[in-house]
Amino acid sequence: MTRSPALLRLVTMIAISTTLLAALSAFAIYRAVEKEAQAQLQAVLDADLEGFADLYAQRRTISVREGMERRIANGTKPEEQIFLLKDQNADKLGGNVDDMPNALTVQDRWVEFSLTDAEGIATAYRGSATELPGGFALMNARATTARDALLASVSQISFVSLPLIACIAALVGWMICGPILRRIDHLNAVLSDVETGQLDRRAAQSHCDDEFGRLGENINRMLDRVQDLNRQTLSLADHIAHELRTPFNRLKLALAQLSKDAADPKANLLVSVETINSEIDQTVSVFEALLDISQTEADAQSLSGFVICDLHQIVDDVVELYSAVAEDRGVELEVPEVGVFKVLGDGTLLMRLIANLLDNAIKFTPEDGRVTVGLSTFEDRVVLTISDTGPGVKANMRDDMFRRFVRGTDTQSVPGHGLGLALVKAIAVRHGARVSLPEVEQGFAIELRFPAQRASTGS
C-alpha cells in the first residue's frame, strides 16, 4: 500500500504551508507592534522637546534648568530618561547626566545608542541633541527598555507558537487526509481486484453524499455494466454455439448423404447440394445479423447518412411489401391514417426496423388475427406502434426481449434466431428513439418514440 508515504507527504505539506503562513503573520504582527511602539516612544520624545522649548521661550536657560530639576525631584531616573543642558562653552547647566553621549551630536536627528552605568548595566536609549537660540545645547533621550521588552515578548511568543502551530497543522492534516486516502485506497483495491478477475467486487457505499460517495456509486454502476456486458458476451457465445450446432449437424448429415449419393449413379445430387446451400445460407444469415447489430450499435452516436424522412411513407412501403404475406396467413393488417410524420434518420435502416417488427408480428399472429400499425405525435415525438393478437410474451421475459438470441414463448414452431428485436433496438437507439413494450390485453405491442422534425427542416 502507498497510503503511508502519500499521507506523510500531504501532512508535511500542510504543516509546512501552515507554518509558513503563521510565520508571515507573526512577522507582520511584529512589524506592526514595532511601528506602534516606536510611534509612541517618538511621541513622548517630541513632547519632551516641545516642553523644553516652551520653557526656554519663557526665561531662557533658567526655566529649562528649573524644569530639569523638577523632573529629577519628581523621581525621573537616568534608567528611564536622560537630559542635559550645556552653555556655549560646553559646560553643564542642568540635567541628570554629566556629559553628552558620544553617539549624539548637535544635528537635530534621532539616534539610538547604549550607555553603561557604574554597575556595568547597559541601557538602550533613543534621543537627539539640538542647539537652542544663543548657542546652548540641549540633549534629551528616553530609554527603549519597554519597547524592546515588548518586541522581545512578541518574538518569543512567535518562536514558541510556530512549532506548536506546525504540530497542530500536522495533526489536523492527518485527521483530514487520513480518511480521504483510506477511501481512495479502498477504491484502488476494488479496481485492482476487478483487474484480477473478481468482477463481483464493489466499492463500499458511504452514508455521506460527497464526491467520494458519488465516485463510488459511479464505479459500482460501471462495474455492474461491465459485469452485465461480460455475462452477455458469455451468453452470446453460448447462444451462437447452440444456434450453429443444429445447422452444422444438418450440414454434416447432408454431406454424408452427398457422399453416399456420389457412389450411386441414379441418385439426384442436386437435392443434396441445395440442402447444403440452404444450411450454409442460414448459418451465414446468423453472422450477418450479428454483424448488422454490432455495426448499428457502433454507429449509435453517428448521424452519417441521416436525412429528413417521412415515416408514414416508409410504413406504407413496408406494409405494401407484407400485405400479401399477411393475406396468405389470414392475418388482417391495419395501417395508419394518412399524415405527415417527419423524423431525422436513415431511410434504409428505418425500413428494416419496421420490416422486422411487421415480420415478427405476422409470423406470431394466428389465422384470423390482427396486426395494427399506428402513427401519431405526442409532444415533440413521432410515435410508431405495432401490435398483434398473437400469444405475446411472459411478463418475466419482457426485459430480455431485446437481447440477442432471446425469443418469446411458444416459438419453437416458428423459424428464427431471436435477433430481430435486438436489431430493432440497435436501430432505434441510433435514431434517438425510446423503445417500450406497453401492456395490451392480448398479444404483443411495441412502441417507438422518435424525435420529431419540422416539415420544413432539411433539404
C-alpha positions, -999 to 999 in steps of 0.1 A, spaced: 0 0 0 12 35 -8 -10 53 16 16 60 43 41 79 20 12 98 4 -2 106 38 32 117 51 37 139 21 3 156 25 7 161 62 42 175 57 29 199 30 0 210 52 23 215 82 49 234 62 25 256 44 6 264 76 38 272 95 50 295 67 17 313 68 19 316 105 55 328 103 44 355 78 16 365 100 39 367 131 64 388 111 36 412 101 24 414 137 59 420 149 64 448 124 30 464 133 38 462 171 73 476 164 59 505 144 33 514 170 58 512 199 82 533 180 55 558 173 45 560 210 82 565 220 87 592 194 55 609 205 69 611 241 103 624 229 86 650 207 65 661 237 97 664 258 113 687 233 82 707 229 81 712 267 117 722 269 112 746 240 83 762 258 104 766 290 132 781 270 108 806 255 97 818 290 130 826 307 156 811 286 180 786 302 168 794 337 134 779 330 149 749 312 172 742 341 144 745 366 123 722 345 150 696 345 154 699 383 117 694 388 118 662 367 147 649 388 128 659 420 98 640 407 118 608 405 129 607 369 158 582 368 185 580 343 174 544 335 142 560 322 152 593 307 183 614 304 186 651 296 213 677 296 217 714 290 251 730 281 262 765 275 283 778 247 315 766 264 301 730 267 297 734 305 268 717 322 239 740 332 214 713 342 204 677 337 207 643 352 239 632 333 273 649 333 282 647 296 266 641 263 269 605 249 295 601 222 268 589 197 250 622 199 260 653 181 241 685 177 225 677 144 188 677 152 183 640 143 172 610 163 198 584 173 196 551 192 225 544 215 235 525 246 250 536 279 266 515 306 263 526 343 288 522 371 275 487 378 280 476 342 244 475 333 237 487 297 206 507 289 194 515 254 182 550 246 166 569 217 172 606 217 187 637 200 207 668 206 197 702 193 210 737 195 189 763 212 190 800 202 220 816 218 243 786 212 230 764 241 230 727 235 200 706 247 201 668 248 171 646 256 167 608 253 143 581 266 151 545 274 138 520 249 136 493 276 98 490 275 97 490 237 124 464 234 108 442 261 75 443 242 92 433 209 112 406 227 79 392 241 63 392 206 93 374 192 94 349 220 57 341 216 61 337 179 91 313 182 72 293 208 40 293 188 54 283 154 64 247 164 30 243 182 12 255 151 32 231 130 22 202 152 -15 212 153 -14 216 115 1 181 111 -25 166 134 -54 183 116 -38 173 82 -36 137 94 -72 138 106 -85 152 73 -62 134 48 -62 100 65 -99 92 59 -97 106 24 -67 85 15 -83 54 31 -113 58 8 -90 63 -22 -71 31 -12 -104 13 -9 -114 23 -45 -80 13 -58 -82 -20 -40 -116 -27 -56 -104 -18 -91 -72 -40 -86 -94 -69 -75 -116 -64 -106 -85 -63 -128 -75 -98 -114 -110 -111 -124 -131 -105 -93 -159 -89 -112 -183 -91 -82 -162 -67 -61 -179 -34 -54 -170 -1 -36 -184 2 -1 -213 27 0 -208 58 20 -235 75 40 -220 109 31 -233 124 -1 -199 138 -11 -176 135 -41 -161 102 -30 -195 87 -23 -207 97 -58 -174 84 -73 -180 50 -55 -216 49 -69 -203 56 -104 -176 30 -101 -202 5 -89 -225 13 -118 -196 10 -142 -187 -24 -127 -223 -35 -129 -224 -26 -165 -191 -44 -172 -203 -75 -154 -235 -74 -173 -217 -70 -206 -194 -98 -197 -224 -120 -189 -239 -110 -222 -207 -119 -240 -206 -153 -224 -243 -158 -231 -238 -147 -267 -210 -172 -272 -232 -200 -257 -262 -189 -279 -240 -188 -310 -227 -223 -303 -263 -235 -297 -277 -219 -328 -249 -232 -350 -249 -267 -337 -282 -276 -354 -274 -263 -389 -239 -278 -386 -253 -312 -377 -278 -310 -406 -249 -299 -428 -229 -329 -417 -258 -352 -425 -263 -336 -459 -226 -340 -467 -228 -377 -456 -258 -382 -478 -240 -364 -507 -211 -388 -502 -234 -417 -504 -252 -403 -534 -220 -397 -552 -214 -435 -554 -249 -441 -568 -252 -430 -604 -290 -429 -602 -290 -406 -572 -301 -369 -576 -271 -350 -563 -288 -316 -568 -312 -322 -539 -282 -328 -515 -264 -297 -529 -294 -275 -524 -298 -287 -488 -262 -279 -481 -265 -245 -496 -297 -238 -476 -279 -248 -444 -249 -226 -452 -272 -197 -461 -289 -200 -427 -256 -201 -409 -243 -171 -428 -276 -152 -421 -269 -156 -383 -235 -140 -386 -248 -113 -409 -275 -104 -384 -249 -103 -356 -226 -81 -377 -255 -57 -385 -264 -54 -349 -228 -47 -339 -223 -22 -367 -255 -3 -358 -246 -2 -321 -211 10 -330 -227 39 -351 -250 48 -323 -236 84 -320 -232 89 -357 -257 109 -378 -239 100 -411 -264 94 -439 -293 108 -419 -319 129 -438 -354 141 -431 -377 111 -437 -414 108 -439 -420 79 -415 -456 74 -429 -443 69 -464 -418 43 -451 -445 25 -432 -467 24 -463 -439 9 -484 -432 -18 -458 -469 -26 -454 -473 -29 -491 -445 -55 -492 -460 -75 -463 -497 -72 -472 -495 -103 -494 -478 -123 -467 -504 -112 -442 -532 -121 -466 -517 -156 -472 -516 -162 -434 -552 -149 -430 -540 -120 -408 -557 -87 -410 -532 -58 -414 -544 -24 -402 -524 6 -414 -523 42 -401 -543 71 -414 -528 95 -439 -504 120 -423 -470 136 -424 -446 124 -397 -411 137 -403 -381 122 -385 -343 125 -389 -329 92 -399 -316 66 -424 -345 55 -446 -330 21 -453 -325 14 -416 -360 26 -407 -375 4 -434 -355 -26 -420 -367 -18 -384 -404 -17 -395 -400 -48 -417 -385 -67 -387 -414 -57 -365 -441 -65 -391 -424 -98 -400 -424 -108 -363 -460 -97 -358 -473 -116 -388 -453 -147 -380 -466 -150 -344 -503 -139 -351 -526 -168 -357 -551 -171 -386 -579 -145 -383 -557 -124 -361 -549 -88 -365 -517 -67 -368 -521 -30 -362 -496 -3 -373 -502 32 -357 -485 66 -362 -492 96 -340 -475 125 -324 -470 132 -287 -453 164 -276 -421 166 -296 -421 129 -306 -434 108 -335 -449 76 -320 -448 44 -340 -468 15 -325 -471 -21 -339 -493 -46 -320 -507 -80 -328 -531 -105 -313 -506 -133 -311 -495 -153 -280 -475 -124 -266 -446 -129 -241 -445 -137 -204 -440 -108 -180 -407 -122 -167 -393 -122 -203 -402 -86 -213 -369 -71 -200 -349 -96 -220 -367 -94 -253 -342 -71 -269 -312 -93 -262 -296 -114 -288 -310 -149 -293 -339 -143 -269 -373 -155 -282 -407 -153 -267 -430 -181 -256 -444 -207 -280 -418 -200 -307 -405 -235 -313 -426 -239 -344 -417 -205 -358 -383 -203 -376 -359 -177 -364 -329 -170 -342 -341 -143 -319 -320 -115 -334 -348 -94 -349 -357 -73 -318 -320 -69 -310 -315 -52 -344 -347 -32 -339 -334 -19 -305 -300 -10 -321 -316 9 -350 -340 27 -326 -311 38 -303 -292 51 -332 -322 73 -342 -327 85 -306 -360 67 -303 -373 55 -270 -385 19 -271 -411 4 -248 -434 -26 -245 -468 -13 -235 -492 -36 -218 -520 -50 -240 -549 -73 -232 -539 -98 -259 -508 -103 -279 -477 -82 -281 -471 -45 -287 -441 -23 -292 -439 14 -291 -411 36 -305 -410 74 -300 -387 92 -325 -377 128 -321 -400 148 -344 -387 171 -371 -405 201 -386 -417 195 -421 -397 225 -434 -364 212 -419 -337 198 -442 -333 199 -479 
